[in-house]
Amino acid sequence: MGPRLTARLGMKKVVQIGLDVIPSTGGSAVALHWIRDALGGGAVSFTSPESWGEIREGDGIRHLRTGPGLLGRLYHKPDAIELAQANEVFSGAELLIVHSLYRYHAHWACRQARKHRIPYWAVLHGGLDPYVLSYRRFRKMRWLRHYGLNYLRGAKRILFATVRERDKALPFLNGVTTETIPWPVEPIAPANSQEVRMAWREELGVGKEERILLYLGRLHEVKRPVETLEAFRQVTASNLHLVLAGPGETYSPAEIRNLSRLMGIRRVHVPGPVYSWRKAGLLVAADGLVSLSAKENFNIAAAEAMSAGKPVILSPGNDLQGELTSVDCGWLLKTDHSSEATRAMQEFASMPRSDLDAKGRIASSWATEHLGFEQFQHHLQDLIKQDLS
């Protein structure tokens, strides 16, 4: 994503505040970059010490190193000197956009917005999903009671990526203005796509006519990589390969490889994290994408796969399902049962290539129509005109 200078012309000064804005964070970091491309402005990241090594030089983000806090990371905050320096970003700001919940950065931004009389938007990234509130619930509810409800109700507007994500959050919002804006994706269609496809397949050891089902995301329990392995283990098609690509979190790539061996599963590949052009190449090399996540408020990887013309297998935890109910772009699972996921994988492996390609074309058409950058940019600009007029 390169800067779009036209986005900055005549626009209000926007400052974004995020949490661990680094590549492995995934959706929330990608969203911050998309908004910056659309609106320009500055960005501040409250970045934990363990994430410091991932900061990319020249990313244009002011990273504040958070320190130790009470109750785990809940109250991690930078020292007073760094916070004082961070106040410079508010000079001339006309709108704050704050990403994610349950951390110091959110209620700090709320206080700064009130102090400087700057309106703010909140981007929740699924933070009020019932699944998210099902673990570490005491800490989260404590934060909501002490800080969060005031923070949410003080927002000028709250942004959601899907209608399902918004609907699950409504009980906490008490009439706050909301807006649903799907995240955009860049079209993935390299000029040398056939060469890229074969290069990745050669690297993985997958034949030209065999099929690749791609899991693309963090190896975190919420993404259910182990459950994905279990569903794949039951598939009888010998032409199907499963590729699990992403950074380690709950599980390392080595642990997933070892687990697949212990489970007796063949044709599993775990290349580790892939970003930028390597990720685009892997999407081109794949024949489809699977996400059995317990919770995805949007799933940028699935949207990117659709943009690349790949059918998708999505669990009910993928809120993007709500936008795709009438789109024949793959398999929208009704339950989290392993047997249903296995059936979808089996059909994916055995479906005639012409039918699979037809689903991919429908996926690509939907992504082009609904997930274009210009559409996203105009939507945000219209909201700014409404809120800052």
C-alpha positions as CSV (number, residue, x, y, z in Angstrom):
1,M,0.0,0.0,0.0
2,G,1.6,3.2,-1.1
3,P,0.5,6.7,0.0
4,R,-2.2,8.2,-2.1
5,L,-1.4,11.9,-2.2
6,T,-4.8,12.8,-3.6
7,A,-6.3,11.6,-0.4
8,R,-4.6,14.4,1.6
9,L,-5.8,17.3,-0.6
10,G,-8.3,19.5,1.2
11,M,-8.9,16.9,4.0
12,K,-9.1,17.5,7.7
13,K,-6.1,16.6,9.8
14,V,-6.7,13.1,11.2
15,V,-4.6,11.4,13.8
16,Q,-4.9,7.6,14.4
17,I,-4.1,5.8,17.7
18,G,-3.5,2.1,17.6
19,L,-2.1,-0.8,19.5
20,D,0.9,-2.8,18.4
21,V,0.8,-1.6,14.8
22,I,3.2,-4.2,13.4
23,P,2.8,-6.8,10.6
24,S,2.0,-9.8,12.7
25,T,-0.9,-8.0,14.4
26,G,-3.0,-8.6,11.3
27,G,-6.4,-6.8,10.7
28,S,-6.2,-3.9,13.1
29,A,-2.7,-2.9,11.8
30,V,-3.8,-3.3,8.2
31,A,-7.0,-1.2,8.8
32,L,-4.9,1.7,10.3
33,H,-2.7,1.7,7.2
34,W,-5.8,1.7,4.9
35,I,-7.4,4.6,6.7
36,R,-4.1,6.5,6.6
37,D,-3.9,5.9,2.8
38,A,-7.4,7.2,2.5
39,L,-7.3,10.2,4.7
40,G,-3.6,11.0,5.3
41,G,-2.6,12.3,8.8
42,G,-0.4,10.9,11.6
43,A,-0.5,7.8,13.6
44,V,0.7,6.7,17.1
45,S,1.1,3.1,18.2
46,F,1.3,1.9,21.8
47,T,3.7,-0.9,21.1
48,S,4.7,-3.6,23.7
49,P,8.4,-4.4,24.3
50,E,8.0,-7.9,22.8
51,S,6.7,-6.4,19.6
52,W,9.4,-3.8,19.3
53,G,11.6,-5.9,17.1
54,E,8.9,-6.0,14.4
55,I,8.7,-2.3,13.9
56,R,9.5,-1.5,10.2
57,E,11.8,1.4,9.7
58,G,10.1,4.2,7.9
59,D,6.6,3.1,8.6
60,G,5.6,6.7,9.5
61,I,4.1,5.7,12.8
62,R,5.2,7.1,16.2
63,H,5.7,4.1,18.4
64,L,5.5,4.5,22.1
65,R,7.1,1.7,24.1
66,T,4.6,0.5,26.8
67,G,5.9,-0.7,30.1
68,P,4.8,-3.2,32.8
69,G,1.3,-2.7,34.2
70,L,-1.3,-4.2,36.5
71,L,-3.4,-7.2,35.4
72,G,-1.2,-8.3,32.5
73,R,-1.2,-5.9,29.5
74,L,-4.5,-4.3,30.6
75,Y,-2.9,-1.1,32.0
76,H,0.4,-1.1,30.1
77,K,1.4,2.5,29.2
78,P,4.4,4.4,28.1
79,D,6.4,6.5,30.6
80,A,5.5,10.1,31.3
81,I,8.1,11.6,29.1
82,E,7.0,9.6,26.0
83,L,3.4,10.4,26.7
84,A,4.2,14.1,26.9
85,Q,6.0,13.9,23.6
86,A,3.1,12.1,22.1
87,N,0.9,15.1,22.8
88,E,2.6,16.8,19.9
89,V,0.5,14.8,17.5
90,F,-2.7,16.5,18.7
91,S,-1.5,19.9,17.4
92,G,-3.9,20.9,14.7
93,A,-5.8,17.6,14.8
94,E,-9.5,17.8,13.9
95,L,-10.4,14.1,14.3
96,L,-8.9,11.2,16.2
97,I,-9.5,7.6,15.1
98,V,-8.8,5.1,17.9
99,H,-8.4,1.3,17.2
100,S,-9.1,-1.6,19.6
101,L,-10.3,-1.9,23.2
102,Y,-9.2,-3.0,26.7
103,R,-5.9,-1.2,26.8
104,Y,-4.6,2.1,28.2
105,H,-4.3,3.7,24.8
106,A,-8.1,3.9,24.4
107,H,-9.0,5.7,27.6
108,W,-5.9,7.9,27.2
109,A,-7.0,8.9,23.8
110,C,-10.5,9.6,25.2
111,R,-9.0,12.0,27.8
112,Q,-6.9,13.7,25.2
113,A,-9.8,14.2,22.9
114,R,-11.8,15.9,25.6
115,K,-8.9,17.9,26.8
116,H,-8.2,19.2,23.3
117,R,-11.9,19.3,22.3
118,I,-11.3,16.9,19.3
119,P,-14.0,14.5,18.3
120,Y,-13.0,10.8,17.9
121,W,-14.1,7.7,16.1
122,A,-13.7,4.3,17.7
123,V,-12.8,1.2,15.6
124,L,-13.5,-1.9,17.7
125,H,-12.1,-4.7,15.6
126,G,-14.5,-7.2,17.1
127,G,-13.8,-6.2,20.7
128,L,-17.4,-6.5,21.8
129,D,-18.0,-9.9,20.2
130,P,-19.4,-12.4,22.7
131,Y,-16.5,-14.7,22.0
132,V,-14.0,-12.0,22.9
133,L,-15.8,-11.5,26.2
134,S,-15.8,-15.2,27.0
135,Y,-12.1,-15.2,28.0
136,R,-10.4,-12.9,30.5
137,R,-13.9,-11.7,31.1
138,F,-13.2,-10.2,34.5
139,R,-10.4,-8.0,33.3
140,K,-12.4,-6.8,30.2
141,M,-15.6,-6.1,32.2
142,R,-13.6,-4.2,34.8
143,W,-12.1,-2.0,32.0
144,L,-15.5,-1.5,30.5
145,R,-17.0,-0.4,33.8
146,H,-14.2,1.9,34.7
147,Y,-13.3,3.4,31.3
148,G,-14.9,1.6,28.4
149,L,-18.5,2.6,28.5
150,N,-17.6,6.3,28.8
151,Y,-15.1,5.9,26.0
152,L,-17.7,4.2,23.7
153,R,-20.5,6.6,24.5
154,G,-18.2,9.6,24.0
155,A,-17.3,8.6,20.5
156,K,-18.7,10.7,17.7
157,R,-19.0,7.6,15.6
158,I,-18.1,3.9,15.9
159,L,-16.9,2.0,12.8
160,F,-17.6,-1.6,12.0
161,A,-16.4,-3.8,9.2
162,T,-19.5,-6.0,8.9
163,V,-23.2,-5.8,9.9
164,R,-22.8,-8.8,12.1
165,E,-20.0,-7.2,14.0
166,R,-22.1,-4.1,14.6
167,D,-25.2,-6.0,15.7
168,K,-23.2,-8.0,18.3
169,A,-21.9,-4.8,19.8
170,L,-25.1,-2.8,19.9
171,P,-26.1,-3.8,23.5
172,F,-23.0,-1.8,24.8
173,L,-23.5,1.3,22.6
174,N,-26.7,2.9,24.0
175,G,-27.6,4.9,20.9
176,V,-24.1,5.9,19.7
177,T,-23.9,6.6,16.0
178,T,-22.4,3.7,14.1
179,E,-21.3,3.0,10.5
180,T,-20.4,-0.2,8.7
181,I,-17.5,0.1,6.2
182,P,-15.9,-3.1,4.9
183,W,-12.1,-2.9,4.7
184,P,-10.8,-2.5,1.1
185,V,-8.4,-4.9,-0.6
186,E,-5.9,-4.4,-3.4
187,P,-6.7,-6.5,-6.5
188,I,-4.3,-9.5,-6.6
189,A,-3.5,-10.3,-10.2
190,P,0.2,-10.1,-10.9
191,A,1.1,-10.0,-14.6
192,N,3.3,-13.1,-14.3
193,S,0.7,-15.0,-12.2
194,Q,1.4,-18.4,-13.8
195,E,5.1,-18.1,-13.1
196,V,4.4,-17.0,-9.5
197,R,1.9,-19.9,-9.0
198,M,4.4,-22.5,-10.2
199,A,7.3,-21.0,-8.2
200,W,5.3,-21.3,-4.9
201,R,4.2,-24.8,-5.8
202,E,7.8,-25.8,-6.5
203,E,8.8,-24.4,-3.2
204,L,6.1,-26.4,-1.4
205,G,6.5,-29.5,-3.4
206,V,2.9,-29.5,-4.8
207,G,2.1,-30.7,-8.3
208,K,0.6,-28.6,-11.0
209,E,-2.7,-30.4,-11.0
210,E,-3.0,-30.8,-7.2
211,R,-5.1,-28.5,-5.2
212,I,-4.0,-26.1,-2.4
213,L,-6.3,-25.1,0.4
214,L,-4.8,-22.1,2.2
215,Y,-5.1,-21.1,5.9
216,L,-3.6,-17.6,6.1
217,G,-3.3,-15.9,9.5
218,R,-1.8,-16.0,12.9
219,L,-1.4,-19.5,14.4
220,H,-3.6,-18.5,17.3
221,E,-6.2,-20.6,19.0
222,V,-9.0,-18.2,18.0
223,K,-8.1,-19.0,14.4
224,R,-8.5,-22.7,15.1
225,P,-5.5,-24.1,13.2
226,V,-5.6,-27.4,15.2
227,E,-9.3,-27.8,14.3
228,T,-8.4,-27.1,10.7
229,L,-5.8,-29.9,10.8
230,E,-8.4,-32.3,12.3
231,A,-11.0,-31.5,9.6
232,F,-8.4,-32.0,6.9
233,R,-7.3,-35.3,8.4
234,Q,-10.7,-36.8,7.6
235,V,-10.5,-35.8,3.9
236,T,-9.9,-38.8,1.6
237,A,-8.9,-36.8,-1.6
238,S,-5.2,-37.5,-2.4
239,N,-4.9,-34.4,-4.6
240,L,-5.5,-31.9,-1.7
241,H,-2.8,-30.1,0.2
242,L,-3.3,-27.9,3.2
243,V,-0.9,-24.9,3.6
244,L,-1.0,-23.1,7.0
245,A,0.8,-19.8,6.6
246,G,1.2,-17.2,9.3
247,P,3.2,-16.1,12.3
248,G,3.3,-18.2,15.4
249,E,1.4,-17.1,18.5
250,T,-0.4,-19.8,20.5
251,Y,1.4,-22.3,18.3
252,S,4.7,-21.9,16.5
253,P,5.1,-23.1,12.9
254,A,7.3,-25.9,14.1
255,E,4.6,-27.0,16.6
256,I,2.0,-27.2,13.9
257,R,4.4,-29.2,11.7
258,N,5.1,-31.6,14.6
259,L,1.4,-31.9,15.4
260,S,0.5,-32.8,11.9
261,R,3.1,-35.6,12.0
262,L,1.8,-36.9,15.3
263,M,-1.8,-36.9,13.9
264,G,-0.5,-38.8,10.9
265,I,-1.6,-36.2,8.3
266,R,0.2,-36.0,5.0
267,R,0.3,-33.1,2.5
268,V,0.5,-30.4,5.2
269,H,2.8,-27.4,4.6
270,V,3.7,-24.7,7.2
271,P,5.9,-22.1,5.6
272,G,5.7,-19.6,8.5
273,P,4.7,-15.9,8.2
274,V,4.3,-14.4,4.7
275,Y,3.9,-10.8,3.9
276,S,3.7,-8.4,1.0
277,W,4.6,-9.9,-2.4
278,R,5.1,-13.4,-0.9
279,K,1.6,-13.4,0.5
280,A,0.2,-12.2,-2.8
281,G,2.1,-15.0,-4.6
282,L,0.9,-17.6,-2.2
283,L,-2.7,-16.5,-2.8
284,V,-2.2,-16.8,-6.5
285,A,-0.7,-20.3,-6.0
286,A,-3.6,-21.5,-3.9
287,D,-6.9,-22.8,-5.2
288,G,-9.0,-21.7,-2.2
289,L,-8.9,-20.4,1.3
290,V,-10.2,-21.9,4.5
291,S,-11.0,-20.1,7.8
292,L,-12.5,-22.0,10.6
293,S,-12.0,-19.2,13.1
294,A,-14.1,-18.9,16.2
295,K,-14.2,-15.1,15.7
296,E,-13.5,-12.9,12.6
297,N,-15.2,-9.5,12.5
298,F,-14.1,-9.2,8.9
299,N,-11.2,-11.5,7.8
300,I,-8.9,-9.5,5.5
301,A,-7.2,-12.7,4.3
302,A,-10.5,-14.1,3.1
303,A,-11.3,-10.9,1.3
304,E,-7.9,-10.9,-0.3
305,A,-8.4,-14.5,-1.5
306,M,-11.7,-13.5,-3.0
307,S,-10.1,-10.6,-4.8
308,A,-7.5,-13.1,-6.2
309,G,-10.4,-15.2,-7.6
310,K,-10.3,-18.0,-5.0
311,P,-13.4,-19.6,-3.4
312,V,-13.5,-19.6,0.4
313,I,-14.6,-22.0,3.1
314,L,-15.8,-19.9,6.1
315,S,-16.9,-20.9,9.6
316,P,-19.9,-19.2,11.2
317,G,-17.4,-17.2,13.3
318,N,-16.6,-15.2,10.2
319,D,-18.9,-12.2,10.3
320,L,-18.2,-11.7,6.6
321,Q,-20.7,-14.5,6.0
322,G,-23.5,-12.0,6.6
323,E,-22.5,-10.1,3.5
324,L,-22.1,-13.3,1.4
325,T,-25.3,-15.1,2.1
326,S,-26.5,-14.7,-1.6
327,V,-23.1,-15.0,-3.1
328,D,-22.1,-18.4,-4.5
329,C,-18.4,-17.9,-3.7
330,G,-17.6,-21.0,-1.8
331,W,-18.9,-22.8,1.4
332,L,-20.5,-20.8,4.2
333,L,-20.5,-23.3,7.1
334,K,-23.5,-23.4,9.5
335,T,-21.7,-25.0,12.4
336,D,-18.2,-25.5,13.9
337,H,-18.6,-29.2,13.7
338,S,-15.4,-30.9,12.2
339,S,-17.6,-33.1,9.9
340,E,-19.1,-30.1,8.1
341,A,-15.7,-28.6,7.5
342,T,-14.4,-31.9,6.2
343,R,-17.4,-32.2,3.8
344,A,-16.6,-28.8,2.4
345,M,-12.9,-29.6,2.0
346,Q,-13.9,-32.9,0.3
347,E,-16.2,-31.1,-2.2
348,F,-13.5,-28.5,-2.8
349,A,-11.0,-31.2,-3.7
350,S,-13.4,-33.2,-6.0
351,M,-15.3,-30.4,-7.7
352,P,-14.6,-30.1,-11.4
353,R,-12.1,-27.3,-12.2
354,S,-14.6,-25.4,-14.2
355,D,-17.1,-25.2,-11.3
356,L,-14.4,-24.2,-8.9
357,D,-13.2,-21.5,-11.2
358,A,-16.8,-20.2,-11.6
359,K,-17.0,-19.8,-7.8
360,G,-13.7,-17.9,-7.9
361,R,-14.9,-15.5,-10.5
362,I,-18.0,-14.8,-8.5
363,A,-15.8,-14.1,-5.4
364,S,-13.6,-11.8,-7.4
365,S,-16.6,-9.9,-8.9
366,W,-18.0,-9.4,-5.4
367,A,-14.7,-8.1,-4.0
368,T,-14.3,-5.7,-7.0
369,E,-17.8,-4.3,-6.5
370,H,-17.8,-4.0,-2.7
371,L,-14.1,-3.7,-1.5
372,G,-12.6,-1.1,-3.8
373,F,-10.3,1.5,-2.2
374,E,-11.9,4.5,-3.9
375,Q,-15.3,3.4,-2.6
376,F,-13.8,3.1,0.9
377,Q,-12.1,6.5,0.7
378,H,-15.2,8.3,-0.5
379,H,-17.2,6.7,2.3
380,L,-14.8,7.9,4.9
381,Q,-14.6,11.4,3.4
382,D,-18.4,11.7,3.4
383,L,-18.5,10.8,7.1
384,I,-15.9,13.4,7.9
385,K,-18.0,16.0,6.1
386,Q,-21.0,15.0,8.2
387,D,-19.2,14.9,11.5
388,L,-17.0,18.0,11.2
389,S,-19.2,20.3,9.2
